[in-house]
């Protein structure tokens, strides 16, 4: 079975985006969450952090001099993929992260 040992950081980022596109064929992730992945390469593993907006506190705008801007509340999820992992196992890890992101509903506080 093929592993991801020859993947570069950029290839992992593309692999994640491909998995996300595949995931969203069946279950759409709320675009308000602005999901982003940050990948770091530690040599034998890729450490991945998913960051998204879990909700927004909205303030009415009536006076631009005294009103507050909306406050965004963030959440994150960490996981790692080993270079010796199979492509299927790496995909499973990514899908698990996407499931976690999707289970958390976007909130307006």
C-alpha atoms as an extended CHARMM CRD file, in Angstrom:
* protein
*
       109  EXT
         1         1  UNK       CA              0.0000000000        0.0000000000        0.0000000000  PROA      1               0.0000000000
         2         2  UNK       CA              1.2870000000        3.4620000000       -0.8510000000  PROA      2               0.0000000000
         3         3  UNK       CA              2.4840000000        5.7190000000        1.9360000000  PROA      3               0.0000000000
         4         4  UNK       CA              2.8850000000        9.4810000000        2.0990000000  PROA      4               0.0000000000
         5         5  UNK       CA              6.6350000000        9.3200000000        2.8180000000  PROA      5               0.0000000000
         6         6  UNK       CA              7.5640000000       11.3430000000       -0.2910000000  PROA      6               0.0000000000
         7         7  UNK       CA              4.9360000000       14.0300000000        0.2940000000  PROA      7               0.0000000000
         8         8  UNK       CA              6.0940000000       17.5960000000        0.8170000000  PROA      8               0.0000000000
         9         9  UNK       CA              4.2810000000       20.1070000000        2.9850000000  PROA      9               0.0000000000
        10        10  UNK       CA              2.6530000000       21.5960000000       -0.1190000000  PROA      10              0.0000000000
        11        11  UNK       CA              1.5370000000       18.1450000000       -1.2830000000  PROA      11              0.0000000000
        12        12  UNK       CA             -0.0660000000       17.4820000000        2.1210000000  PROA      12              0.0000000000
        13        13  UNK       CA             -1.8830000000       20.8260000000        1.9110000000  PROA      13              0.0000000000
        14        14  UNK       CA             -3.2150000000       19.8450000000       -1.5250000000  PROA      14              0.0000000000
        15        15  UNK       CA             -4.1010000000       16.3740000000       -0.2340000000  PROA      15              0.0000000000
        16        16  UNK       CA             -6.1150000000       17.9660000000        2.5810000000  PROA      16              0.0000000000
        17        17  UNK       CA             -7.9590000000       20.2590000000        0.1610000000  PROA      17              0.0000000000
        18        18  UNK       CA             -8.7450000000       17.2710000000       -2.0740000000  PROA      18              0.0000000000
        19        19  UNK       CA            -10.0880000000       15.3210000000        0.8780000000  PROA      19              0.0000000000
        20        20  UNK       CA            -12.1570000000       18.3230000000        1.9450000000  PROA      20              0.0000000000
        21        21  UNK       CA            -13.6510000000       18.6170000000       -1.5470000000  PROA      21              0.0000000000
        22        22  UNK       CA            -14.4680000000       14.8960000000       -1.4880000000  PROA      22              0.0000000000
        23        23  UNK       CA            -15.9890000000       15.2180000000        1.9940000000  PROA      23              0.0000000000
        24        24  UNK       CA            -18.1550000000       18.1470000000        0.9400000000  PROA      24              0.0000000000
        25        25  UNK       CA            -19.7820000000       16.1290000000       -1.8290000000  PROA      25              0.0000000000
        26        26  UNK       CA            -21.8450000000       14.4830000000        0.8870000000  PROA      26              0.0000000000
        27        27  UNK       CA            -21.7720000000       16.9180000000        3.8030000000  PROA      27              0.0000000000
        28        28  UNK       CA            -21.1600000000       20.6410000000        3.3280000000  PROA      28              0.0000000000
        29        29  UNK       CA            -19.0720000000       22.5670000000        5.8570000000  PROA      29              0.0000000000
        30        30  UNK       CA            -20.6370000000       25.9260000000        6.7120000000  PROA      30              0.0000000000
        31        31  UNK       CA            -18.6510000000       28.5800000000        4.7810000000  PROA      31              0.0000000000
        32        32  UNK       CA            -19.1240000000       31.0150000000        7.7050000000  PROA      32              0.0000000000
        33        33  UNK       CA            -16.6410000000       28.8590000000        9.6380000000  PROA      33              0.0000000000
        34        34  UNK       CA            -13.8090000000       29.8480000000        7.2620000000  PROA      34              0.0000000000
        35        35  UNK       CA            -12.0080000000       26.5570000000        7.8650000000  PROA      35              0.0000000000
        36        36  UNK       CA             -8.2290000000       26.7660000000        7.4500000000  PROA      36              0.0000000000
        37        37  UNK       CA             -5.5170000000       24.1210000000        7.7840000000  PROA      37              0.0000000000
        38        38  UNK       CA             -1.9510000000       24.8580000000        8.8900000000  PROA      38              0.0000000000
        39        39  UNK       CA              0.5970000000       22.1400000000        8.0860000000  PROA      39              0.0000000000
        40        40  UNK       CA              4.0720000000       21.8860000000        9.6290000000  PROA      40              0.0000000000
        41        41  UNK       CA              6.6800000000       19.2840000000        8.7060000000  PROA      41              0.0000000000
        42        42  UNK       CA              8.6980000000       17.8520000000       11.6070000000  PROA      42              0.0000000000
        43        43  UNK       CA             10.6430000000       15.3650000000        9.5190000000  PROA      43              0.0000000000
        44        44  UNK       CA              8.8960000000       12.0800000000       10.2710000000  PROA      44              0.0000000000
        45        45  UNK       CA              5.3910000000       13.5430000000       10.7550000000  PROA      45              0.0000000000
        46        46  UNK       CA              3.1830000000       16.2850000000        9.4590000000  PROA      46              0.0000000000
        47        47  UNK       CA              1.4490000000       18.1890000000       12.2430000000  PROA      47              0.0000000000
        48        48  UNK       CA             -1.8320000000       19.6960000000       11.1470000000  PROA      48              0.0000000000
        49        49  UNK       CA             -3.9650000000       22.3020000000       12.8630000000  PROA      49              0.0000000000
        50        50  UNK       CA             -7.5140000000       22.9910000000       11.6840000000  PROA      50              0.0000000000
        51        51  UNK       CA             -8.7730000000       26.4430000000       12.6840000000  PROA      51              0.0000000000
        52        52  UNK       CA            -12.2980000000       27.7360000000       12.1990000000  PROA      52              0.0000000000
        53        53  UNK       CA            -14.6990000000       30.3740000000       13.4580000000  PROA      53              0.0000000000
        54        54  UNK       CA            -17.1310000000       28.7000000000       15.8390000000  PROA      54              0.0000000000
        55        55  UNK       CA            -19.3110000000       31.7710000000       16.2910000000  PROA      55              0.0000000000
        56        56  UNK       CA            -19.6520000000       35.5220000000       16.1890000000  PROA      56              0.0000000000
        57        57  UNK       CA            -20.8420000000       38.0450000000       18.7190000000  PROA      57              0.0000000000
        58        58  UNK       CA            -22.5480000000       40.7160000000       16.6590000000  PROA      58              0.0000000000
        59        59  UNK       CA            -22.9310000000       44.2870000000       17.7880000000  PROA      59              0.0000000000
        60        60  UNK       CA            -25.3900000000       46.6450000000       16.0670000000  PROA      60              0.0000000000
        61        61  UNK       CA            -23.7480000000       49.4880000000       14.2050000000  PROA      61              0.0000000000
        62        62  UNK       CA            -25.4920000000       52.7800000000       14.8190000000  PROA      62              0.0000000000
        63        63  UNK       CA            -22.6010000000       55.0360000000       15.8080000000  PROA      63              0.0000000000
        64        64  UNK       CA            -19.2110000000       54.1940000000       14.2240000000  PROA      64              0.0000000000
        65        65  UNK       CA            -17.3690000000       56.2310000000       16.8850000000  PROA      65              0.0000000000
        66        66  UNK       CA            -18.6230000000       54.2220000000       19.8850000000  PROA      66              0.0000000000
        67        67  UNK       CA            -19.7950000000       50.8870000000       18.4870000000  PROA      67              0.0000000000
        68        68  UNK       CA            -17.7870000000       47.7010000000       18.8060000000  PROA      68              0.0000000000
        69        69  UNK       CA            -16.7370000000       45.4820000000       15.9140000000  PROA      69              0.0000000000
        70        70  UNK       CA            -18.1050000000       41.9600000000       15.7740000000  PROA      70              0.0000000000
        71        71  UNK       CA            -16.0850000000       39.4940000000       17.8590000000  PROA      71              0.0000000000
        72        72  UNK       CA            -15.1270000000       36.1940000000       16.2060000000  PROA      72              0.0000000000
        73        73  UNK       CA            -14.7210000000       33.1270000000       18.4370000000  PROA      73              0.0000000000
        74        74  UNK       CA            -12.2930000000       30.5070000000       17.1400000000  PROA      74              0.0000000000
        75        75  UNK       CA            -11.8270000000       26.8090000000       17.7250000000  PROA      75              0.0000000000
        76        76  UNK       CA             -9.0780000000       24.4270000000       16.6270000000  PROA      76              0.0000000000
        77        77  UNK       CA             -8.2810000000       20.7530000000       16.2120000000  PROA      77              0.0000000000
        78        78  UNK       CA             -4.7970000000       19.1880000000       16.0940000000  PROA      78              0.0000000000
        79        79  UNK       CA             -3.7280000000       15.9260000000       14.5150000000  PROA      79              0.0000000000
        80        80  UNK       CA             -0.6220000000       14.3640000000       13.0040000000  PROA      80              0.0000000000
        81        81  UNK       CA              0.0250000000       12.1840000000        9.9960000000  PROA      81              0.0000000000
        82        82  UNK       CA              3.1290000000       10.0120000000        9.9740000000  PROA      82              0.0000000000
        83        83  UNK       CA              5.1620000000        9.6880000000        6.7830000000  PROA      83              0.0000000000
        84        84  UNK       CA              4.7710000000        5.9090000000        7.0870000000  PROA      84              0.0000000000
        85        85  UNK       CA              0.9590000000        6.1520000000        7.1160000000  PROA      85              0.0000000000
        86        86  UNK       CA             -0.9120000000        4.8370000000        4.1200000000  PROA      86              0.0000000000
        87        87  UNK       CA             -2.8450000000        7.2590000000        1.9470000000  PROA      87              0.0000000000
        88        88  UNK       CA             -6.0700000000        5.6950000000        3.2300000000  PROA      88              0.0000000000
        89        89  UNK       CA             -5.0790000000        6.1860000000        6.8890000000  PROA      89              0.0000000000
        90        90  UNK       CA             -4.0820000000        9.7990000000        6.1960000000  PROA      90              0.0000000000
        91        91  UNK       CA             -7.4460000000       10.3770000000        4.4840000000  PROA      91              0.0000000000
        92        92  UNK       CA             -9.2480000000        8.8730000000        7.4780000000  PROA      92              0.0000000000
        93        93  UNK       CA             -7.4500000000       11.2960000000        9.8280000000  PROA      93              0.0000000000
        94        94  UNK       CA             -8.4440000000       14.2510000000        7.6560000000  PROA      94              0.0000000000
        95        95  UNK       CA            -12.0640000000       13.0740000000        7.4280000000  PROA      95              0.0000000000
        96        96  UNK       CA            -12.1680000000       12.6510000000       11.2060000000  PROA      96              0.0000000000
        97        97  UNK       CA            -11.0400000000       16.2740000000       11.6010000000  PROA      97              0.0000000000
        98        98  UNK       CA            -13.6480000000       17.4180000000        9.0670000000  PROA      98              0.0000000000
        99        99  UNK       CA            -16.3400000000       15.4820000000       10.9570000000  PROA      99              0.0000000000
       100       100  UNK       CA            -15.2910000000       17.2020000000       14.1880000000  PROA      100             0.0000000000
       101       101  UNK       CA            -15.4440000000       20.6370000000       12.5510000000  PROA      101             0.0000000000
       102       102  UNK       CA            -18.8300000000       19.8840000000       11.0440000000  PROA      102             0.0000000000
       103       103  UNK       CA            -20.3020000000       18.5950000000       14.3310000000  PROA      103             0.0000000000
       104       104  UNK       CA            -19.7530000000       21.9960000000       15.9420000000  PROA      104             0.0000000000
       105       105  UNK       CA            -22.5620000000       24.2880000000       14.8580000000  PROA      105             0.0000000000
       106       106  UNK       CA            -21.7950000000       27.9070000000       13.9200000000  PROA      106             0.0000000000
       107       107  UNK       CA            -23.2620000000       30.1390000000       16.6490000000  PROA      107             0.0000000000
       108       108  UNK       CA            -24.3620000000       33.7460000000       16.8200000000  PROA      108             0.0000000000
       109       109  UNK       CA            -23.8260000000       34.9120000000       20.3830000000  PROA      109             0.0000000000
